[in-house]
């Protein structure tokens, strides 16, 4: 896969993450990630020749529930299986760490991607607590 490797909890800077997110998400604004990563069950980075090309955060409640947050692949590397690889590695990692339920929220257009990985639709509630673009 073009010499891409998946690393668990590697050193990654806010600058690297912000560059990846800015390329993949047009509305992204710079933010700090380190405190978030510190509290995560784990996070995975897809790297190619020292460059961050993919990321996913495996957040958790400290018990039986974990949450996939911010799954992102750089647009230059999409449609090569990197997102699926990141997702599968998170599923294995969560299972190995004793997680019972793995949650993910996604936009409707991504439903086939998540269904193919074994996620099934559920009802959930959501409320925006700060102003911003509509969901």
N, CA, C and O atoms as a printed pandas DataFrame, in Angstrom:
     atom_number atom_name residue_name chain_id  residue_number  x_coord  y_coord  z_coord
0              1         N          UNK        A               1    0.846   -1.191    0.000
1              2        CA          UNK        A               1    0.000    0.000    0.000
2              3         C          UNK        A               1    0.887    1.248    0.000
3              4         O          UNK        A               1    0.809    2.061    0.922
4              5         N          UNK        A               2    1.710    1.403   -1.004
5              6        CA          UNK        A               2    2.606    2.553   -1.137
6              7         C          UNK        A               2    3.463    2.772    0.107
7              8         O          UNK        A               2    3.738    3.914    0.476
8              9         N          UNK        A               3    3.886    1.689    0.753
9             10        CA          UNK        A               3    4.741    1.772    1.934
10            11         C          UNK        A               3    4.133    2.602    3.055
11            12         O          UNK        A               3    4.834    3.346    3.742
12            13         N          UNK        A               4    2.836    2.471    3.232
13            14        CA          UNK        A               4    2.141    3.122    4.342
14            15         C          UNK        A               4    2.188    2.174    5.522
15            16         O          UNK        A               4    2.009    0.966    5.366
16            17         N          UNK        A               5    2.432    2.726    6.711
17            18        CA          UNK        A               5    2.392    1.919    7.921
18            19         C          UNK        A               5    1.412    2.546    8.901
19            20         O          UNK        A               5    1.204    3.760    8.898
20            21         N          UNK        A               6    0.813    1.708    9.737
21            22        CA          UNK        A               6   -0.107    2.165   10.775
22            23         C          UNK        A               6    0.628    2.053   12.112
23            24         O          UNK        A               6    1.109    0.979   12.474
24            25         N          UNK        A               7    0.709    3.142   12.826
25            26        CA          UNK        A               7    1.397    3.179   14.109
26            27         C          UNK        A               7    0.418    3.502   15.219
27            28         O          UNK        A               7   -0.455    4.355   15.064
28            29         N          UNK        A               8    0.571    2.809   16.351
29            30        CA          UNK        A               8   -0.252    3.081   17.529
30            31         C          UNK        A               8    0.448    4.102   18.418
31            32         O          UNK        A               8    1.593    3.903   18.825
32            33         N          UNK        A               9   -0.239    5.181   18.711
33            34        CA          UNK        A               9    0.223    6.209   19.645
34            35         C          UNK        A               9    1.624    6.752   19.351
35            36         O          UNK        A               9    2.422    6.917   20.274
36            37         N          UNK        A              10    1.934    7.031   18.084
37            38        CA          UNK        A              10    3.268    7.583   17.811
38            39         C          UNK        A              10    3.319    9.056   18.226
39            40         O          UNK        A              10    2.278    9.694   18.382
40            41         N          UNK        A              11    4.517    9.590   18.404
41            42        CA          UNK        A              11    4.596   11.034   18.634
42            43         C          UNK        A              11    4.069   11.752   17.387
43            44         O          UNK        A              11    4.546   11.512   16.278
44            45         N          UNK        A              12    3.106   12.611   17.573
45            46        CA          UNK        A              12    2.538   13.380   16.467
46            47         C          UNK        A              12    2.249   14.781   17.001
47            48         O          UNK        A              12    1.748   14.934   18.115
48            49         N          UNK        A              13    2.561   15.785   16.217
49            50        CA          UNK        A              13    2.402   17.163   16.678
50            51         C          UNK        A              13    1.052   17.728   16.268
51            52         O          UNK        A              13    0.391   17.226   15.359
52            53         N          UNK        A              14    0.663   18.789   16.969
53            54        CA          UNK        A              14   -0.550   19.507   16.586
54            55         C          UNK        A              14   -0.421   20.033   15.163
55            56         O          UNK        A              14   -1.395   20.024   14.411
56            57         N          UNK        A              15    0.774   20.491   14.786
57            58        CA          UNK        A              15    0.985   21.022   13.432
58            59         C          UNK        A              15    0.726   19.942   12.383
59            60         O          UNK        A              15    0.096   20.218   11.362
60            61         N          UNK        A              16    1.202   18.718   12.618
61            62        CA          UNK        A              16    0.980   17.628   11.671
62            63         C          UNK        A              16   -0.506   17.291   11.568
63            64         O          UNK        A              16   -1.038   17.116   10.472
64            65         N          UNK        A              17   -1.168   17.203   12.719
65            66        CA          UNK        A              17   -2.596   16.884   12.716
66            67         C          UNK        A              17   -3.407   17.996   12.072
67            68         O          UNK        A              17   -4.318   17.719   11.292
68            69         N          UNK        A              18   -3.099   19.237   12.381
69            70        CA          UNK        A              18   -3.831   20.351   11.773
70            71         C          UNK        A              18   -3.626   20.405   10.264
71            72         O          UNK        A              18   -4.556   20.738    9.529
72            73         N          UNK        A              19   -2.429   20.083    9.793
73            74        CA          UNK        A              19   -2.184   20.064    8.343
74            75         C          UNK        A              19   -3.014   18.969    7.674
75            76         O          UNK        A              19   -3.607   19.200    6.620
76            77         N          UNK        A              20   -3.060   17.781    8.275
77            78        CA          UNK        A              20   -3.867   16.698    7.732
78            79         C          UNK        A              20   -5.341   17.076    7.700
79            80         O          UNK        A              20   -6.012   16.895    6.683
80            81         N          UNK        A              21   -5.850   17.606    8.826
81            82        CA          UNK        A              21   -7.267   17.958    8.920
82            83         C          UNK        A              21   -7.621   19.095    7.961
83            84         O          UNK        A              21   -8.699   19.081    7.367
84            85         N          UNK        A              22   -6.738   20.071    7.803
85            86        CA          UNK        A              22   -7.009   21.178    6.886
86            87         C          UNK        A              22   -7.110   20.688    5.446
87            88         O          UNK        A              22   -7.917   21.198    4.669
88            89         N          UNK        A              23   -6.296   19.701    5.091
89            90        CA          UNK        A              23   -6.345   19.154    3.738
90            91         C          UNK        A              23   -7.622   18.347    3.514
91            92         O          UNK        A              23   -8.195   18.376    2.425
92            93         N          UNK        A              24   -8.064   17.629    4.543
93            94        CA          UNK        A              24   -9.205   16.722    4.382
94            95         C          UNK        A              24  -10.553   17.355    4.684
95            96         O          UNK        A              24  -11.563   16.930    4.124
96            97         N          UNK        A              25  -10.598   18.352    5.547
97            98        CA          UNK        A              25  -11.848   18.964    6.001
98            99         C          UNK        A              25  -11.773   20.466    5.754
99           100         O          UNK        A              25  -11.127   21.171    6.530
100          101         N          UNK        A              26  -12.401   20.978    4.714
101          102        CA          UNK        A              26  -12.281   22.399    4.347
102          103         C          UNK        A              26  -12.647   23.376    5.473
103          104         O          UNK        A              26  -12.084   24.469    5.524
104          105         N          UNK        A              27  -13.553   23.026    6.356
105          106        CA          UNK        A              27  -13.961   23.947    7.423
106          107         C          UNK        A              27  -13.085   23.837    8.674
107          108         O          UNK        A              27  -13.364   24.494    9.676
108          109         N          UNK        A              28  -12.032   23.017    8.630
109          110        CA          UNK        A              28  -11.189   22.815    9.815
110          111         C          UNK        A              28  -10.455   24.092   10.192
111          112         O          UNK        A              28   -9.892   24.781    9.342
112          113         N          UNK        A              29  -10.473   24.389   11.476
113          114        CA          UNK        A              29   -9.665   25.471   12.034
114          115         C          UNK        A              29   -8.653   24.877   12.985
115          116         O          UNK        A              29   -8.935   23.861   13.620
116          117         N          UNK        A              30   -7.486   25.474   13.104
117          118        CA          UNK        A              30   -6.444   24.906   13.970
118          119         C          UNK        A              30   -6.954   24.677   15.393
119          120         O          UNK        A              30   -7.720   25.470   15.940
120          121         N          UNK        A              31   -6.504   23.573   15.965
121          122        CA          UNK        A              31   -6.859   23.273   17.349
122          123         C          UNK        A              31   -5.726   22.500   18.008
123          124         O          UNK        A              31   -4.796   22.039   17.346
124          125         N          UNK        A              32   -5.824   22.371   19.305
125          126        CA          UNK        A              32   -4.834   21.621   20.069
126          127         C          UNK        A              32   -5.333   20.193   20.245
127          128         O          UNK        A              32   -6.498   19.974   20.579
128          129         N          UNK        A              33   -4.467   19.237   20.025
129          130        CA          UNK        A              33   -4.833   17.824   20.087
130          131         C          UNK        A              33   -4.211   17.085   21.274
131          132         O          UNK        A              33   -4.745   16.060   21.696
132          133         N          UNK        A              34   -3.113   17.573   21.814
133          134        CA          UNK        A              34   -2.331   16.778   22.761
134          135         C          UNK        A              34   -3.117   16.340   24.000
135          136         O          UNK        A              34   -2.999   15.186   24.413
136          137         N          UNK        A              35   -3.902   17.213   24.595
137          138        CA          UNK        A              35   -4.692   16.832   25.778
138          139         C          UNK        A              35   -5.713   15.760   25.418
139          140         O          UNK        A              35   -5.977   14.851   26.205
140          141         N          UNK        A              36   -6.280   15.873   24.232
141          142        CA          UNK        A              36   -7.257   14.876   23.769
142          143         C          UNK        A              36   -6.576   13.521   23.607
143          144         O          UNK        A              36   -7.093   12.505   24.070
144          145         N          UNK        A              37   -5.423   13.507   22.953
145          146        CA          UNK        A              37   -4.714   12.255   22.716
146          147         C          UNK        A              37   -4.279   11.608   24.030
147          148         O          UNK        A              37   -4.278   10.384   24.160
148          149         N          UNK        A              38   -3.916   12.432   24.986
149          150        CA          UNK        A              38   -3.480   11.933   26.294
150          151         C          UNK        A              38   -4.582   11.137   26.990
151          152         O          UNK        A              38   -4.294   10.189   27.720
152          153         N          UNK        A              39   -5.839   11.515   26.770
153          154        CA          UNK        A              39   -6.965   10.855   27.426
154          155         C          UNK        A              39   -7.577    9.729   26.593
155          156         O          UNK        A              39   -8.505    9.060   27.048
156          157         N          UNK        A              40   -7.078    9.518   25.402
157          158        CA          UNK        A              40   -7.634    8.496   24.510
158          159         C          UNK        A              40   -7.217    7.099   24.943
159          160         O          UNK        A              40   -6.178    6.913   25.576
160          161         N          UNK        A              41   -8.039    6.128   24.594
161          162        CA          UNK        A              41   -7.631    4.735   24.773
162          163         C          UNK        A              41   -6.417    4.472   23.884
163          164         O          UNK        A              41   -5.470    3.796   24.286
164          165         N          UNK        A              42   -6.462    5.012   22.689
165          166        CA          UNK        A              42   -5.352    4.930   21.737
166          167         C          UNK        A              42   -5.670    5.842   20.566
167          168         O          UNK        A              42   -6.796    6.317   20.422
168          169         N          UNK        A              43   -4.678    6.079   19.741
169          170        CA          UNK        A              43   -4.905    6.720   18.456
170          171         C          UNK        A              43   -3.961    6.071   17.462
171          172         O          UNK        A              43   -2.885    5.590   17.818
172          173         N          UNK        A              44   -4.383    6.068   16.228
173          174        CA          UNK        A              44   -3.600    5.433   15.178
174          175         C          UNK        A              44   -3.259    6.457   14.107
175          176         O          UNK        A              44   -4.077    7.303   13.747
176          177         N          UNK        A              45   -2.046    6.361   13.614
177          178        CA          UNK        A              45   -1.595    7.244   12.543
178          179         C          UNK        A              45   -1.119    6.405   11.363
179          180         O          UNK        A              45   -0.373    5.442   11.536
180          181         N          UNK        A              46   -1.551    6.772   10.181
181          182        CA          UNK        A              46   -1.039    6.176    8.951
182          183         C          UNK        A              46    0.093    7.081    8.478
183          184         O          UNK        A              46   -0.090    8.284    8.292
184          185         N          UNK        A              47    1.251    6.487    8.290
185          186        CA          UNK        A              47    2.441    7.252    7.920
186          187         C          UNK        A              47    3.013    6.718    6.607
187          188         O          UNK        A              47    3.020    5.514    6.349
188          189         N          UNK        A              48    3.487    7.650    5.793
189          190        CA          UNK        A              48    4.188    7.277    4.564
190          191         C          UNK        A              48    5.410    8.168    4.447
191          192         O          UNK        A              48    5.285    9.388    4.342
192          193         N          UNK        A              49    6.575    7.575    4.466
193          194        CA          UNK        A              49    7.842    8.302    4.353
194          195         C          UNK        A              49    7.915    9.450    5.366
195          196         O          UNK        A              49    8.352   10.554    5.037
196          197         N          UNK        A              50    7.481    9.173    6.603
197          198        CA          UNK        A              50    7.541   10.181    7.656
198          199         C          UNK        A              50    6.438   11.214    7.628
199          200         O          UNK        A              50    6.422   12.125    8.456
200          201         N          UNK        A              51    5.525   11.088    6.700
201          202        CA          UNK        A              51    4.416   12.042    6.555
202          203         C          UNK        A              51    3.123   11.430    7.086
203          204         O          UNK        A              51    2.805   10.281    6.782
204          205         N          UNK        A              52    2.380   12.200    7.879
205          206        CA          UNK        A              52    1.091   11.779    8.389
206          207         C          UNK        A              52    0.068   11.847    7.265
207          208         O          UNK        A              52   -0.211   12.922    6.735
208          209         N          UNK        A              53   -0.495   10.684    6.899
209          210        CA          UNK        A              53   -1.475   10.643    5.807
210          211         C          UNK        A              53   -2.838   10.140    6.268
211          212         O          UNK        A              53   -3.800   10.173    5.500
212          213         N          UNK        A              54   -2.933    9.669    7.527
213          214        CA          UNK        A              54   -4.198    9.205    8.053
214          215         C          UNK        A              54   -4.173    9.190    9.569
215          216         O          UNK        A              54   -3.111    9.119   10.187
216          217         N          UNK        A              55   -5.366    9.259   10.163
217          218        CA          UNK        A              55   -5.468    9.352   11.624
218          219         C          UNK        A              55   -6.849    8.896   12.057
219          220         O          UNK        A              55   -7.831    9.077   11.337
220          221         N          UNK        A              56   -6.914    8.302   13.242
221          222        CA          UNK        A              56   -8.187    8.050   13.915
222          223         C          UNK        A              56   -7.910    8.015   15.416
223          224         O          UNK        A              56   -6.895    7.484   15.866
224          225         N          UNK        A              57   -8.821    8.583   16.166
225          226        CA          UNK        A              57   -8.731    8.620   17.618
226          227         C          UNK        A              57   -9.711    7.610   18.192
227          228         O          UNK        A              57  -10.885    7.601   17.820
228          229         N          UNK        A              58   -9.243    6.765   19.089
229          230        CA          UNK        A              58  -10.084    5.804   19.783
230          231         C          UNK        A              58  -10.296    6.331   21.204
231          232         O          UNK        A              58   -9.524    6.043   22.118
232          233         N          UNK        A              59  -11.360    7.105   21.356
233          234        CA          UNK        A              59  -11.706    7.675   22.660
234          235         C          UNK        A              59  -12.508    6.641   23.437
235          236         O          UNK        A              59  -13.029    5.688   22.856
236          237         N          UNK        A              60  -12.607    6.828   24.752
237          238        CA          UNK        A              60  -13.379    5.860   25.536
238          239         C          UNK        A              60  -13.897    6.478   26.812
239          240         O          UNK        A              60  -13.513    7.580   27.204
240          241         N          UNK        A              61  -14.784    5.730   27.451
241          242        CA          UNK        A              61  -15.392    6.202   28.688
242          243         C          UNK        A              61  -14.696    5.632   29.919
243          244         O          UNK        A              61  -15.163    5.848   31.038
244          245         N          UNK        A              62  -13.606    4.920   29.744
245          246        CA          UNK        A              62  -12.906    4.299   30.846
246          247         C          UNK        A              62  -13.464    2.933   31.197
247          248         O          UNK        A              62  -12.976    2.280   32.120
248          249         N          UNK        A              63  -14.472    2.500   30.475
249          250        CA          UNK        A              63  -15.113    1.219   30.749
250          251         C          UNK        A              63  -15.354    0.443   29.480
251          252         O          UNK        A              63  -14.413    0.119   28.755
252          253         N          UNK        A              64  -16.617    0.142   29.202
253          254        CA          UNK        A              64  -16.976   -0.736   28.104
254          255         C          UNK        A              64  -17.301   -0.083   26.784
255          256         O          UNK        A              64  -17.585   -0.777   25.808
256          257         N          UNK        A              65  -17.268    1.251   26.727
257          258        CA          UNK        A              65  -17.621    1.952   25.493
258          259         C          UNK        A              65  -16.414    2.709   24.944
259          260         O          UNK        A              65  -15.702    3.388   25.685
260          261         N          UNK        A              66  -16.199    2.584   23.646
261          262        CA          UNK        A              66  -15.173    3.371   22.955
262          263         C          UNK        A              66  -15.830    4.032   21.755
263          264         O          UNK        A              66  -16.895    3.616   21.299
264          265         N          UNK        A              67  -15.176    5.064   21.257
265          266        CA          UNK        A              67  -15.748    5.912   20.218
266          267         C          UNK        A              67  -14.681    6.211   19.175
267          268         O          UNK        A              67  -13.578    6.636   19.518
268          269         N          UNK        A              68  -14.999    5.996   17.918
269          270        CA          UNK        A              68  -14.104    6.398   16.843
270          271         C          UNK        A              68  -14.337    7.875   16.568
271          272         O          UNK        A              68  -15.450    8.288   16.242
272          273         N          UNK        A              69  -13.294    8.657   16.700
273          274        CA          UNK        A              69  -13.392   10.089   16.466
274          275         C          UNK        A              69  -12.357   10.517   15.428
275          276         O          UNK        A              69  -11.235   10.013   15.395
276          277         N          UNK        A              70  -12.755   11.431   14.610
277          278        CA          UNK        A              70  -11.865   12.079   13.639
278          279         C          UNK        A              70  -11.170   11.140   12.660
279          280         O          UNK        A              70  -10.004   11.373   12.342
280          281         N          UNK        A              71  -11.823   10.092   12.168
281          282        CA          UNK        A              71  -11.145    9.287   11.152
282          283         C          UNK        A              71  -10.905   10.149    9.915
283          284         O          UNK        A              71  -11.839   10.705    9.338
284          285         N          UNK        A              72   -9.653   10.247    9.524
285          286        CA          UNK        A              72   -9.271   11.173    8.461
286          287         C          UNK        A              72   -8.150   10.571    7.623
287          288         O          UNK        A              72   -7.180   10.029    8.155
288          289         N          UNK        A              73   -8.297   10.675    6.311
289          290        CA          UNK        A              73   -7.226   10.292    5.388
290          291         C          UNK        A              73   -7.004   11.477    4.452
291          292         O          UNK        A              73   -7.957   12.056    3.930
292          293         N          UNK        A              74   -5.750   11.825    4.248
293          294        CA          UNK        A              74   -5.408   12.931    3.348
294          295         C          UNK        A              74   -6.016   12.657    1.972
295          296         O          UNK        A              74   -5.957   11.525    1.492
296          297         N          UNK        A              75   -6.599   13.673    1.330
297          298        CA          UNK        A              75   -7.230   13.461    0.017
298          299         C          UNK        A              75   -6.314   12.812   -1.022
299          300         O          UNK        A              75   -6.798   12.073   -1.879
300          301         N          UNK        A              76   -5.013   13.068   -0.969
301          302        CA          UNK        A              76   -4.083   12.452   -1.917
302          303         C          UNK        A              76   -3.932   10.941   -1.713
303          304         O          UNK        A              76   -3.386   10.244   -2.569
304          305         N          UNK        A              77   -4.423   10.441   -0.566
305          306        CA          UNK        A              77   -4.250    9.030   -0.236
306          307         C          UNK        A              77   -5.576    8.294   -0.031
307          308         O          UNK        A              77   -5.589    7.139    0.394
308          309         N          UNK        A              78   -6.681    8.960   -0.332
309          310        CA          UNK        A              78   -7.978    8.323   -0.178
310          311         C          UNK        A              78   -8.202    7.287   -1.280
311          312         O          UNK        A              78   -7.558    7.315   -2.328
312          313         N          UNK        A              79   -9.125    6.381   -1.011
313          314        CA          UNK        A              79   -9.509    5.311   -1.935
314          315         C          UNK        A              79   -8.371    4.322   -2.198
315          316         O          UNK        A              79   -8.271    3.741   -3.278
316          317         N          UNK        A              80   -7.513    4.143   -1.182
317          318        CA          UNK        A              80   -6.428    3.164   -1.265
318          319         C          UNK        A              80   -6.529    2.128   -0.150
319          320         O          UNK        A              80   -5.643    1.287    0.001
320          321         N          UNK        A              81   -7.610    2.187    0.632
321          322        CA          UNK        A              81   -7.798    1.223    1.711
322          323         C          UNK        A              81   -7.226    1.658    3.044
323          324         O          UNK        A              81   -7.302    0.905    4.015
324          325         N          UNK        A              82   -6.657    2.847    3.120
325          326        CA          UNK        A              82   -6.048    3.310    4.372
326          327         C          UNK        A              82   -7.109    3.522    5.445
327          328         O          UNK        A              82   -6.905    3.133    6.595
328          329         N          UNK        A              83   -8.242    4.135    5.088
329          330        CA          UNK        A              83   -9.311    4.349    6.053
330          331         C          UNK        A              83   -9.848    3.039    6.588
331          332         O          UNK        A              83  -10.085    2.909    7.789
332          333         N          UNK        A              84  -10.042    2.065    5.710
333          334        CA          UNK        A              84  -10.508    0.746    6.136
334          335         C          UNK        A              84   -9.490    0.088    7.049
335          336         O          UNK        A              84   -9.863   -0.524    8.050
336          337         N          UNK        A              85   -8.233    0.203    6.726
337          338        CA          UNK        A              85   -7.160   -0.366    7.536
338          339         C          UNK        A              85   -7.150    0.270    8.924
339          340         O          UNK        A              85   -7.059   -0.435    9.929
340          341         N          UNK        A              86   -7.242    1.604    8.983
341          342        CA          UNK        A              86   -7.293    2.288   10.274
342          343         C          UNK        A              86   -8.487    1.805   11.097
343          344         O          UNK        A              86   -8.359    1.537   12.292
344          345         N          UNK        A              87   -9.633    1.698   10.456
345          346        CA          UNK        A              87  -10.850    1.259   11.137
346          347         C          UNK        A              87  -10.700   -0.157   11.673
347          348         O          UNK        A              87  -11.052   -0.421   12.823
348          349         N          UNK        A              88  -10.189   -1.060   10.871
349          350        CA          UNK        A              88  -10.018   -2.453   11.311
350          351         C          UNK        A              88   -9.033   -2.555   12.475
351          352         O          UNK        A              88   -9.246   -3.324   13.412
352          353         N          UNK        A              89   -7.966   -1.781   12.407
353          354        CA          UNK        A              89   -6.996   -1.793   13.505
354          355         C          UNK        A              89   -7.630   -1.281   14.793
355          356         O          UNK        A              89   -7.338   -1.802   15.869
356          357         N          UNK        A              90   -8.494   -0.268   14.705
357          358        CA          UNK        A              90   -9.198    0.237   15.887
358          359         C          UNK        A              90  -10.131   -0.819   16.464
359          360         O          UNK        A              90  -10.220   -0.964   17.683
360          361         N          UNK        A              91  -10.817   -1.547   15.614
361          362        CA          UNK        A              91  -11.731   -2.590   16.077
362          363         C          UNK        A              91  -10.954   -3.663   16.836
363          364         O          UNK        A              91  -11.371   -4.079   17.917
364          365         N          UNK        A              92   -9.845   -4.107   16.289
365          366        CA          UNK        A              92   -9.011   -5.117   16.944
366          367         C          UNK        A              92   -8.466   -4.578   18.265
367          368         O          UNK        A              92   -8.509   -5.270   19.283
368          369         N          UNK        A              93   -7.964   -3.375   18.254
369          370        CA          UNK        A              93   -7.398   -2.764   19.459
370          371         C          UNK        A              93   -8.451   -2.632   20.556
371          372         O          UNK        A              93   -8.197   -2.973   21.711
372          373         N          UNK        A              94   -9.633   -2.134   20.192
373          374        CA          UNK        A              94  -10.709   -1.979   21.171
374          375         C          UNK        A              94  -11.103   -3.340   21.753
375          376         O          UNK        A              94  -11.279   -3.474   22.964
376          377         N          UNK        A              95  -11.239   -4.335   20.898
377          378        CA          UNK        A              95  -11.589   -5.684   21.364
378          379         C          UNK        A              95  -10.513   -6.220   22.308
379          380         O          UNK        A              95  -10.828   -6.786   23.354
380          381         N          UNK        A              96   -9.248   -6.043   21.940
381          382        CA          UNK        A              96   -8.144   -6.526   22.764
382          383         C          UNK        A              96   -8.075   -5.827   24.127
383          384         O          UNK        A              96   -7.597   -6.401   25.105
384          385         N          UNK        A              97   -8.554   -4.593   24.175
385          386        CA          UNK        A              97   -8.533   -3.832   25.432
386          387         C          UNK        A              97   -9.801   -4.031   26.262
387          388         O          UNK        A              97   -9.981   -3.357   27.276
388          389         N          UNK        A              98  -10.683   -4.946   25.849
389          390        CA          UNK        A              98  -11.851   -5.283   26.636
390          391         C          UNK        A              98  -13.067   -4.406   26.419
391          392         O          UNK        A              98  -14.010   -4.455   27.208
392          393         N          UNK        A              99  -13.064   -3.606   25.367
393          394        CA          UNK        A              99  -14.212   -2.748   25.058
394          395         C          UNK        A              99  -15.364   -3.630   24.580
395          396         O          UNK        A              99  -15.165   -4.554   23.792
396          397         N          UNK        A             100  -16.556   -3.336   25.059
397          398        CA          UNK        A             100  -17.734   -4.111   24.660
398          399         C          UNK        A             100  -18.467   -3.475   23.487
399          400         O          UNK        A             100  -18.949   -4.183   22.603
400          401         N          UNK        A             101  -18.556   -2.154   23.469
401          402        CA          UNK        A             101  -19.304   -1.432   22.435
402          403         C          UNK        A             101  -18.401   -0.390   21.787
403          404         O          UNK        A             101  -17.761    0.404   22.476
404          405         N          UNK        A             102  -18.353   -0.399   20.448
405          406        CA          UNK        A             102  -17.591    0.600   19.703
406          407         C          UNK        A             102  -18.583    1.452   18.911
407          408         O          UNK        A             102  -19.339    0.938   18.086
408          409         N          UNK        A             103  -18.570    2.740   19.167
409          410        CA          UNK        A             103  -19.513    3.680   18.566
410          411         C          UNK        A             103  -18.807    4.522   17.499
411          412         O          UNK        A             103  -17.601    4.755   17.567
412          413         N          UNK        A             104  -19.579    4.966   16.526
413          414        CA          UNK        A             104  -19.085    5.939   15.549
414          415         C          UNK        A             104  -20.279    6.726   15.014
415          416         O          UNK        A             104  -21.344    6.163   14.762
416          417         N          UNK        A             105  -20.092    8.014   14.846
417          418        CA          UNK        A             105  -21.070    8.866   14.175
418          419         C          UNK        A             105  -20.507    9.198   12.806
419          420         O          UNK        A             105  -19.296    9.351   12.645
420          421         N          UNK        A             106  -21.392    9.310   11.815
421          422        CA          UNK        A             106  -20.912    9.611   10.470
422          423         C          UNK        A             106  -22.023   10.247    9.658
423          424         O          UNK        A             106  -23.203   10.148    9.993
424          425         N          UNK        A             107  -21.618   10.899    8.589
425          426        CA          UNK        A             107  -22.565   11.499    7.657
426          427         C          UNK        A             107  -23.190   10.383    6.821
427          428         O          UNK        A             107  -22.556    9.353    6.593
428          429         N          UNK        A             108  -24.438   10.581    6.359
429          430        CA          UNK        A             108  -25.141    9.521    5.620
430          431         C          UNK        A             108  -24.358    8.938    4.440
431          432         O          UNK        A             108  -24.453    7.741    4.170
432          433         N          UNK        A             109  -23.600    9.757    3.749
433          434        CA          UNK        A             109  -22.847    9.267    2.592
434          435         C          UNK        A             109  -21.767    8.256    2.944
435          436         O          UNK        A             109  -21.287    7.533    2.071
436          437         N          UNK        A             110  -21.380    8.198    4.216
437          438        CA          UNK        A             110  -20.349    7.261    4.646
438          439         C          UNK        A             110  -20.915    5.956    5.198
439          440         O          UNK        A             110  -20.159    5.084    5.627
440          441         N          UNK        A             111  -22.242    5.816    5.188
441          442        CA          UNK        A             111  -22.880    4.613    5.735
442          443         C          UNK        A             111  -22.353    3.327    5.094
443          444         O          UNK        A             111  -22.072    2.379    5.827
444          445         N          UNK        A             112  -22.203    3.240    3.775
445          446        CA          UNK        A             112  -21.701    1.988    3.193
446          447         C          UNK        A             112  -20.301    1.611    3.704
447          448         O          UNK        A             112  -20.016    0.434    3.923
448          449         N          UNK        A             113  -19.447    2.599    3.890
449          450        CA          UNK        A             113  -18.092    2.365    4.411
450          451         C          UNK        A             113  -18.152    1.728    5.800
451          452         O          UNK        A             113  -17.473    0.735    6.064
452          453         N          UNK        A             114  -18.966    2.304    6.684
453          454        CA          UNK        A             114  -19.058    1.795    8.048
454          455         C          UNK        A             114  -19.832    0.481    8.127
455          456         O          UNK        A             114  -19.498   -0.383    8.938
456          457         N          UNK        A             115  -20.860    0.321    7.296
457          458        CA          UNK        A             115  -21.591   -0.946    7.256
458          459         C          UNK        A             115  -20.666   -2.084    6.830
459          460         O          UNK        A             115  -20.730   -3.181    7.386
460          461         N          UNK        A             116  -19.810   -1.823    5.847
461          462        CA          UNK        A             116  -18.881   -2.848    5.372
462          463         C          UNK        A             116  -17.910   -3.278    6.474
463          464         O          UNK        A             116  -17.381   -4.389    6.439
464          465         N          UNK        A             117  -17.677   -2.402    7.445
465          466        CA          UNK        A             117  -16.779   -2.722    8.558
466          467         C          UNK        A             117  -17.515   -3.405    9.707
467          468         O          UNK        A             117  -16.893   -3.784   10.700
468          469         N          UNK        A             118  -18.828   -3.565    9.585
469          470        CA          UNK        A             118  -19.587   -4.266   10.606
470          471         C          UNK        A             118  -20.443   -3.400   11.509
471          472         O          UNK        A             118  -21.144   -3.924   12.374
472          473         N          UNK        A             119  -20.404   -2.093   11.330
473          474        CA          UNK        A             119  -21.239   -1.215   12.144
474          475         C          UNK        A             119  -22.677   -1.291   11.659
475          476         O          UNK        A             119  -22.932   -1.387   10.459
476          477         N          UNK        A             120  -23.604   -1.247   12.590
477          478        CA          UNK        A             120  -25.015   -1.262   12.223
478          479         C          UNK        A             120  -25.656    0.036   12.694
479          480         O          UNK        A             120  -25.213    0.624   13.680
480          481         N          UNK        A             121  -26.694    0.485   11.999
481          482        CA          UNK        A             121  -27.337    1.742   12.382
482          483         C          UNK        A             121  -28.037    1.626   13.729
483          484         O          UNK        A             121  -28.591    0.582   14.071
484          485         N          UNK        A             122  -28.000    2.703   14.476
485          486        CA          UNK        A             122  -28.723    2.810   15.736
486          487         C          UNK        A             122  -29.292    4.219   15.817
487          488         O          UNK        A             122  -28.863    5.116   15.091
488          489         N          UNK        A             123  -30.238    4.399   16.685
489          490        CA          UNK        A             123  -30.718    5.751   16.926
490          491         C          UNK        A             123  -29.823    6.394   17.969
491          492         O          UNK        A             123  -29.338    5.730   18.885
492          493         N          UNK        A             124  -29.613    7.665   17.822
493          494        CA          UNK        A             124  -28.805    8.412   18.781
494          495         C          UNK        A             124  -29.327    9.837   18.820
495          496         O          UNK        A             124  -30.048   10.274   17.923
496          497         N          UNK        A             125  -28.965   10.538   19.842
497          498        CA          UNK        A             125  -29.336   11.942   19.960
498          499         C          UNK        A             125  -28.098   12.810   19.926
499          500         O          UNK        A             125  -27.004   12.376   20.287
500          501         N          UNK        A             126  -28.283   14.042   19.488
501          502        CA          UNK        A             126  -27.169   14.969   19.382
502          503         C          UNK        A             126  -27.676   16.377   19.607
503          504         O          UNK        A             126  -28.738   16.746   19.106
504          505         N          UNK        A             127  -26.934   17.158   20.348
505          506        CA          UNK        A             127  -27.261   18.562   20.547
506          507         C          UNK        A             127  -25.983   19.375   20.410
507          508         O          UNK        A             127  -24.951   19.021   20.980
508          509         N          UNK        A             128  -26.051   20.462   19.655
509          510        CA          UNK        A             128  -24.901   21.357   19.498
510          511         C          UNK        A             128  -24.869   22.301   20.692
511          512         O          UNK        A             128  -25.858   22.976   20.975
512          513         N          UNK        A             129  -23.752   22.354   21.387
513          514        CA          UNK        A             129  -23.624   23.189   22.572
514          515         C          UNK        A             129  -22.909   24.507   22.298
515          516         O          UNK        A             129  -22.939   25.413   23.131
516          517         N          UNK        A             130  -22.277   24.617   21.156
517          518        CA          UNK        A             130  -21.635   25.869   20.756
518          519         C          UNK        A             130  -22.089   26.223   19.356
519          520         O          UNK        A             130  -22.468   25.340   18.585
520          521         N          UNK        A             131  -22.058   27.474   19.023
521          522        CA          UNK        A             131  -22.483   27.873   17.686
522          523         C          UNK        A             131  -21.473   27.406   16.657
523          524         O          UNK        A             131  -20.290   27.243   16.956
524          525         N          UNK        A             132  -21.940   27.200   15.474
525          526        CA          UNK        A             132  -21.077   26.754   14.389
526          527         C          UNK        A             132  -21.945   26.337   13.231
527          528         O          UNK        A             132  -23.160   26.529   13.259
528          529         N          UNK        A             133  -21.322   25.758   12.195
529          530        CA          UNK        A             133  -22.113   25.311   11.041
530          531         C          UNK        A             133  -23.109   24.235   11.460
531          532         O          UNK        A             133  -22.869   23.468   12.393
532          533         N          UNK        A             134  -24.211   24.200   10.760
533          534        CA          UNK        A             134  -25.207   23.156   11.028
534          535         C          UNK        A             134  -24.609   21.796   10.802
535          536         O          UNK        A             134  -23.681   21.630   10.011
536          537         N          UNK        A             135  -25.147   20.825   11.503
537          538        CA          UNK        A             135  -24.653   19.449   11.386
538          539         C          UNK        A             135  -25.256   18.811   10.152
539          540         O          UNK        A             135  -24.976   17.648    9.859
